[in-house]
Amino acid sequence: MLSNNDFNRIDRKTWNGHTHTEFCPHGSGEDTEDFIKAAIQAGFKTYSVTEHFPMPPDFYEHAVGSRHAIYTAAMSDRELPEYLRKMNRLKEKYADKIRLLIGFEIDYFSQYQRWTAQMLDVYGSAIDDAILSVHFLPTVNGLRAIDDSDLDFRTGVLAAYGTPIGVANAYLKTVAEAIDWQVTNKPQRYGHIMLYRKWRNLFDGRTVWEDYATRDLLKHILQKIAARHEFLDCNMAGLFRTSQTESSPNFTWLAQAQQFGIPLVYGADAHRVDDVAQGYNTYLENGYDK
């Protein structure tokens, strides 16, 4: 895994730090090589391939709700050797055109910290980059997805936590816990920290998604990231979802992150080739690379 100093030397103006591949079960299935060609065409000089790391085996015994959310959440552990072989081959093939950083988007679960730490010990030396993200929250019935569908959101985490604010605050407390978690080879960048707002446009316009506690949690998270000299995923995928139409974090909190001096890394969060540069112009025009 590259060090903080290594990441700080990368030009964020030409770095796409969040993308997926044909190994993603909920992706388009298009060849990763086509993603890389599109990234070169878009002008990127550094490209982080961050496929969803396999889930802990116990995850499948404790996750409930949408089967799609559970069984397409991540690649299988059986695919890891082929994934790393292919990404290393592509890294070498395109080395004269783009710097490919091989890595993962890793899910954080408080109950699976030990397993995740063990996997980071095993694979940390084999990868360049990684993102730590939250996609599931605990409920009395089991782990439920945040981002699979509006229906699954409503019948799962919203039913469990009562209100969108309840979901938001539970989610952000989990993100804060992930930041506090210290382990060897831990990712130094945090993914789409406002993912809980993915379905906001499907709710009544008077729905409240933030209160003083939410704002305090967001400020606390940003202060922690800044104090650790770590990085934040400037995820633009939500701008193009009719259910969301905002980045994650949204513009208000991206401005706050900049005030704290947090480096914002552009993330297309692309799951298909056509999305490799989605929102890239917005990232640059707003000066988030500064």
C-alpha positions as CSV (number, residue, x, y, z in Angstrom):
1,M,0.0,0.0,0.0
2,L,1.3,3.4,-0.9
3,S,2.1,5.8,1.9
4,N,0.4,9.1,2.6
5,N,3.5,10.9,1.2
6,D,3.2,8.9,-2.0
7,F,-0.5,9.9,-2.3
8,N,0.3,13.5,-1.6
9,R,2.7,13.5,-4.6
10,I,-0.1,12.5,-7.0
11,D,-1.6,15.3,-9.1
12,R,-5.3,15.2,-8.0
13,K,-6.2,17.2,-11.1
14,T,-5.6,14.0,-13.2
15,W,-6.3,11.3,-10.7
16,N,-9.5,9.1,-10.8
17,G,-9.5,7.4,-7.4
18,H,-12.6,5.2,-7.5
19,T,-13.7,2.8,-10.2
20,H,-14.9,-0.7,-10.6
21,T,-14.4,-3.5,-13.1
22,E,-15.9,-6.6,-14.7
23,F,-15.3,-8.4,-11.4
24,C,-18.1,-6.4,-9.8
25,P,-21.3,-8.5,-9.7
26,H,-23.5,-5.5,-9.8
27,G,-21.5,-3.8,-12.6
28,S,-21.8,-3.8,-16.4
29,G,-19.4,-6.7,-17.0
30,E,-17.4,-4.7,-19.4
31,D,-13.7,-5.5,-19.6
32,T,-11.5,-3.5,-17.3
33,E,-9.2,-2.7,-20.2
34,D,-12.0,-0.7,-21.8
35,F,-12.3,1.3,-18.6
36,I,-8.6,2.1,-18.7
37,K,-8.8,3.1,-22.4
38,A,-11.6,5.5,-21.5
39,A,-9.6,6.9,-18.6
40,I,-6.7,7.6,-20.9
41,Q,-9.0,9.2,-23.4
42,A,-10.5,11.4,-20.6
43,G,-7.0,12.7,-19.7
44,F,-6.4,10.9,-16.4
45,K,-2.7,10.2,-15.5
46,T,-3.4,8.1,-12.4
47,Y,-6.2,5.6,-12.2
48,S,-7.2,3.6,-9.1
49,V,-9.0,0.4,-9.7
50,T,-10.9,-0.2,-6.5
51,E,-13.1,-3.3,-6.9
52,H,-15.3,-4.4,-4.0
53,F,-13.2,-6.6,-1.8
54,P,-14.8,-9.9,-0.8
55,M,-17.2,-9.9,2.1
56,P,-16.4,-11.8,5.4
57,P,-17.8,-15.4,5.2
58,D,-20.0,-14.6,8.3
59,F,-21.6,-11.7,6.4
60,Y,-23.8,-14.1,4.4
61,E,-25.2,-15.6,7.7
62,H,-26.1,-12.2,9.1
63,A,-27.2,-10.1,6.1
64,V,-30.9,-9.9,5.4
65,G,-33.2,-8.1,3.0
66,S,-32.6,-7.8,-0.7
67,R,-30.8,-10.9,-2.0
68,H,-29.4,-8.7,-4.8
69,A,-27.8,-6.4,-2.2
70,I,-26.3,-9.4,-0.4
71,Y,-25.1,-11.6,-3.2
72,T,-23.9,-8.9,-5.6
73,A,-22.2,-6.8,-3.0
74,A,-18.6,-7.9,-3.8
75,M,-16.5,-10.3,-5.8
76,S,-15.9,-13.8,-4.5
77,D,-12.7,-14.6,-2.7
78,R,-12.0,-17.2,-5.3
79,E,-11.7,-14.4,-7.9
80,L,-9.0,-12.6,-6.0
81,P,-6.0,-14.3,-7.7
82,E,-7.3,-13.7,-11.2
83,Y,-8.3,-10.1,-10.3
84,L,-4.7,-9.3,-9.1
85,R,-3.1,-11.1,-12.1
86,K,-5.2,-9.2,-14.6
87,M,-4.8,-5.8,-12.9
88,N,-1.0,-6.3,-12.8
89,R,-0.9,-7.3,-16.5
90,L,-2.9,-4.2,-17.4
91,K,-0.7,-2.1,-15.1
92,E,2.4,-3.2,-17.1
93,K,0.7,-3.0,-20.5
94,Y,-0.4,0.6,-20.1
95,A,2.5,1.9,-17.9
96,D,3.6,4.3,-20.6
97,K,0.1,5.9,-20.9
98,I,-1.3,5.9,-17.4
99,R,-0.3,5.0,-13.8
100,L,-2.6,2.2,-12.7
101,L,-3.0,1.8,-8.9
102,I,-4.3,-1.7,-8.1
103,G,-6.6,-1.9,-5.1
104,F,-10.0,-2.4,-3.5
105,E,-13.1,-0.7,-2.0
106,I,-13.3,-2.4,1.4
107,D,-16.4,-2.6,3.5
108,Y,-16.1,-1.6,7.2
109,F,-18.0,-3.7,9.7
110,S,-17.4,-3.3,13.4
111,Q,-18.1,-7.0,14.1
112,Y,-15.7,-8.1,11.4
113,Q,-12.7,-5.9,12.3
114,R,-10.5,-8.9,13.0
115,W,-11.3,-10.6,9.7
116,T,-10.7,-7.4,7.8
117,A,-7.4,-6.8,9.5
118,Q,-6.3,-10.3,8.7
119,M,-7.1,-9.8,5.0
120,L,-5.3,-6.5,5.0
121,D,-2.2,-8.3,6.3
122,V,-2.5,-10.9,3.5
123,Y,-3.2,-8.5,0.6
124,G,-1.8,-5.1,1.8
125,S,1.6,-5.7,0.1
126,A,-0.1,-6.7,-3.1
127,I,-2.1,-3.5,-3.6
128,D,-1.3,0.2,-4.1
129,D,-4.5,1.9,-3.0
130,A,-7.8,1.2,-1.2
131,I,-11.0,3.0,0.0
132,L,-12.8,2.2,3.2
133,S,-16.6,2.4,2.8
134,V,-19.8,1.6,4.6
135,H,-22.6,0.0,2.6
136,F,-24.5,-1.9,5.4
137,L,-25.8,-1.1,8.8
138,P,-26.8,-3.4,11.7
139,T,-30.5,-3.9,12.6
140,V,-32.2,-6.2,15.1
141,N,-32.8,-8.6,12.2
142,G,-29.4,-8.5,10.7
143,L,-27.2,-6.4,8.4
144,R,-29.2,-4.3,5.9
145,A,-27.9,-2.5,2.8
146,I,-28.0,1.3,2.4
147,D,-27.9,1.6,-1.4
148,D,-29.5,-1.3,-3.1
149,S,-33.0,0.1,-3.8
150,D,-35.5,2.5,-2.4
151,L,-37.7,-0.3,-1.3
152,D,-34.9,-2.1,0.5
153,F,-33.9,1.1,2.2
154,R,-37.4,1.8,3.4
155,T,-38.1,-1.7,4.7
156,G,-34.6,-2.2,6.1
157,V,-32.6,0.6,7.7
158,L,-35.3,3.2,7.6
159,A,-37.7,0.9,9.4
160,A,-35.0,0.0,11.9
161,Y,-33.8,3.6,12.7
162,G,-37.2,5.3,12.3
163,T,-36.4,8.4,10.2
164,P,-33.8,9.5,7.6
165,I,-32.1,11.4,10.3
166,G,-31.9,8.2,12.4
167,V,-30.3,6.4,9.4
168,A,-27.9,9.3,8.8
169,N,-26.7,9.5,12.3
170,A,-26.2,5.7,12.6
171,Y,-24.3,5.7,9.3
172,L,-22.1,8.6,10.3
173,K,-21.3,7.0,13.7
174,T,-20.1,3.9,11.8
175,V,-18.0,6.0,9.5
176,A,-16.5,7.8,12.5
177,E,-15.7,4.3,14.0
178,A,-14.1,3.3,10.8
179,I,-11.8,6.3,10.9
180,D,-10.8,5.6,14.5
181,W,-10.1,1.9,13.7
182,Q,-6.3,1.6,13.4
183,V,-4.7,-1.4,11.8
184,T,-1.8,-2.1,9.5
185,N,-2.4,-1.4,5.8
186,K,-5.7,0.3,6.6
187,P,-7.0,2.4,3.6
188,Q,-6.3,6.1,3.9
189,R,-9.3,7.3,2.0
190,Y,-13.0,7.1,3.0
191,G,-15.7,6.4,0.4
192,H,-19.0,8.3,-0.3
193,I,-19.6,9.3,3.4
194,M,-23.1,10.6,2.7
195,L,-24.3,7.4,0.9
196,Y,-27.4,7.4,3.1
197,R,-28.9,10.2,1.0
198,K,-28.9,8.1,-2.2
199,W,-32.8,7.9,-2.2
200,R,-33.5,11.5,-1.0
201,N,-35.4,12.6,-4.1
202,L,-37.9,9.8,-3.7
203,F,-39.1,11.2,-0.4
204,D,-41.4,14.1,0.2
205,G,-39.6,17.4,-0.3
206,R,-40.3,18.3,3.4
207,T,-38.4,15.3,4.6
208,V,-35.6,16.2,7.0
209,W,-32.3,14.5,6.5
210,E,-30.0,16.5,8.8
211,D,-30.2,17.9,12.3
212,Y,-27.7,19.4,14.7
213,A,-26.4,15.9,15.7
214,T,-25.9,15.0,12.0
215,R,-24.0,18.2,11.4
216,D,-21.9,17.6,14.5
217,L,-21.1,14.1,13.3
218,L,-20.1,15.3,9.9
219,K,-17.8,18.0,11.4
220,H,-16.3,15.4,13.7
221,I,-15.6,13.0,10.8
222,L,-13.9,15.7,8.8
223,Q,-11.8,16.9,11.8
224,K,-10.7,13.3,12.3
225,I,-9.7,12.8,8.7
226,A,-7.9,16.1,8.7
227,A,-6.0,15.3,11.9
228,R,-4.8,12.0,10.4
229,H,-3.8,13.7,7.2
230,E,-6.0,11.2,5.3
231,F,-8.1,11.6,2.2
232,L,-11.8,11.8,1.2
233,D,-13.5,10.3,-1.8
234,C,-15.1,13.1,-3.8
235,N,-17.7,10.8,-5.3
236,M,-19.6,12.3,-8.2
237,A,-21.7,9.3,-9.2
238,G,-24.8,10.5,-7.3
239,L,-25.0,13.7,-9.5
240,F,-26.4,11.5,-12.3
241,R,-28.9,9.5,-10.2
242,T,-32.4,10.9,-10.4
243,S,-32.9,9.6,-6.9
244,Q,-30.0,11.6,-5.5
245,T,-28.7,14.4,-7.9
246,E,-25.8,15.3,-5.6
247,S,-22.3,14.3,-4.9
248,S,-21.2,12.4,-1.8
249,P,-20.3,14.4,0.3
250,N,-22.6,17.0,-1.1
251,F,-21.3,20.5,-2.1
252,T,-21.9,22.0,1.3
253,W,-19.8,19.4,3.0
254,L,-17.1,19.3,0.3
255,A,-16.6,23.0,1.0
256,Q,-16.3,22.3,4.7
257,A,-13.8,19.5,4.0
258,Q,-11.7,22.0,2.0
259,Q,-11.8,24.4,4.9
260,F,-10.3,21.6,7.1
261,G,-7.6,21.1,4.5
262,I,-8.6,17.6,3.5
263,P,-7.4,16.4,0.1
264,L,-10.4,15.5,-2.1
265,V,-9.8,12.7,-4.6
266,Y,-12.1,12.6,-7.6
267,G,-14.2,9.4,-7.7
268,A,-16.3,8.4,-10.7
269,D,-17.4,5.3,-8.8
270,A,-17.8,4.0,-12.4
271,H,-19.6,0.6,-12.8
272,R,-19.6,0.9,-16.6
273,V,-17.2,2.3,-19.2
274,D,-19.4,5.3,-20.1
275,D,-19.2,6.5,-16.5
276,V,-15.4,6.6,-16.2
277,A,-15.3,10.5,-16.2
278,Q,-18.8,11.2,-14.8
279,G,-18.7,14.5,-12.9
280,Y,-15.0,15.1,-13.6
281,N,-15.6,18.5,-15.0
282,T,-17.7,19.4,-12.0
283,Y,-14.8,18.3,-9.7
284,L,-12.4,20.5,-11.6
285,E,-14.7,23.5,-12.1
286,N,-15.3,23.7,-8.3
287,G,-11.6,23.6,-7.5
288,Y,-11.9,20.4,-5.5
289,D,-8.4,19.4,-6.8
290,K,-6.9,22.3,-4.9
